Each structure stands twice: as structure tokens, then as C-alpha cells.
Amino acid sequence: MEYFKIYPFIKQDKDALSLSFYSRRKITVIDKGILSELKRIAFEKKENVRISLHNSPDDDLHNMMIFQHNRTYTRPHKHILKSEAYHIIEGNALLVVFGEVGEVKETIDMGLEKNPMCRIGKNCYHTLIPTTEYVIFHESRPGPFLREGDSIFAPWSVEPSDKEMADSFINVILQGGF
């Protein structure tokens, strides 16, 4: 199926592990139409979707517009050499920051009416949990993307393939049982 038909500069990234697209322009503007198409695809496919505004995994700055459905499990991770920032566009999410052994150090309720943007320093375990029907956010971090070693997954975290445990993890976090 062809996506983003009226935006021919947005192409599907067939090498990505999730449903992803990238821009083929040097200057990319995300307008309301692109956001609408992003949402349409995410709801139609029942998947999370991202658009990379950068042209290549080798670019020195990575900007992604990401759509995630409610209660998406993103495995807690850290970046040893990189900081990153989240900027909420629509919806709400809970940013959870963990210590080295999995203790919750801080939670930040993110949304346009509360905390629309947050920067996470390097070497800091974290995850983002959508708390509304969906969340759309802009993620920014230095490149290049390194498939191996870019994200260091917390050794105490749940494998994403274990859906039951991942859902339980989310429940505990959202109920404040940490």
C-alpha cells in the first residue's frame, strides 16, 4: 500500500524494525496534513508509526515525529553517549526515569497543558508510556544511529516479546506501585 501519496518526499523505510517513514528533503516541514496521515496510518494498521525528518541514519541530528498508541511498552533504555529530547505534539505520556537497578527516580507527566518538553541527559534509563488514546511527540537526539549499542536496554527490564509481563510492568508504573 502506498502511504503519504500527496507527500512524495516521504518514503517508507523498508529496513526499519517498525512501521517507519523518512523524508527525502533537505528541509522538511511537518504540516497538519502529514500529522493527519500519520494518525490515519497508525489507526488503520493498529501500529505505532514514525517519520524521520532526517534523510539518513548517518545524519548528525535525528528528528522523529512518533505516533504511539495508549500503553505502548518501550523497553527502558539509556544512551551512553547521547542526550535526547521529547516534545509532545498531541496527547499525554508519562516519562519515567529509573536508577541503575530499576528503582523509579522520577516521573514526569507530559502533555501540552503540563510539561510539553523534556530533555533527558546521557546515561539515564528511561521510558515513555502514552496515557491517552495516543500520543504524538517529536524526539530529537544526536546521530548517527548505531543499530548495535545506540540504546542500552536495562538488564532488569521486560523483553518486549513478553506482552503479559510488559503490560504488568506498565500497570505497576501507572498505578504508582514502584
C-alpha positions, 0 to 999 in steps of 0.5 A, a space after each residue: 500500500 502506498 502511504 503519504 501519496 500527496 507527500 512524495 518526499 516521504 518514503 517508507 523505510 523498508 529496513 526499519 524494525 517498525 512501521 517507519 517513514 523518512 523524508 527525502 528533503 533537505 528541509 522538511 516541514 511537518 504540516 497538519 496534513 502529514 500529522 493527519 496521515 500519520 494518525 490515519 496510518 497508525 489507526 488503520 494498521 493498529 501500529 505505532 508509526 514514525 517519520 524521520 525528518 532526517 534523510 539518513 541514519 548517518 545524519 548528525 541530528 535525528 528528528 522523529 515525529 512518533 505516533 504511539 498508541 495508549 500503553 505502548 511498552 518501550 523497553 527502558 533504555 539509556 544512551 551512553 553517549 547521547 542526550 535526547 529530547 521529547 516534545 509532545 505534539 498531541 496527547 499525554 505520556 508519562 516519562 519515567 526515569 529509573 536508577 541503575 537497578 530499576 528503582 523509579 527516580 522520577 516521573 514526569 507527566 507530559 502533555 501540552 497543558 503540563 510539561 510539553 518538553 523534556 530533555 533527558 541527559 546521557 546515561 539515564 534509563 528511561 521510558 515513555 508510556 502514552 496515557 491517552 488514546 495516543 500520543 504524538 511527540 517529536 524526539 530529537 537526539 544526536 546521530 548517527 544511529 548505531 543499530 548495535 549499542 545506540 540504546 542500552 536496554 536495562 538488564 532488569 527490564 521486560 523483553 518486549 516479546 513478553 506482552 503479559 509481563 510488559 503490560 504488568 510492568 506498565 500497570 505497576 508504573 501507572 498505578 504508582 506501585 514502584 
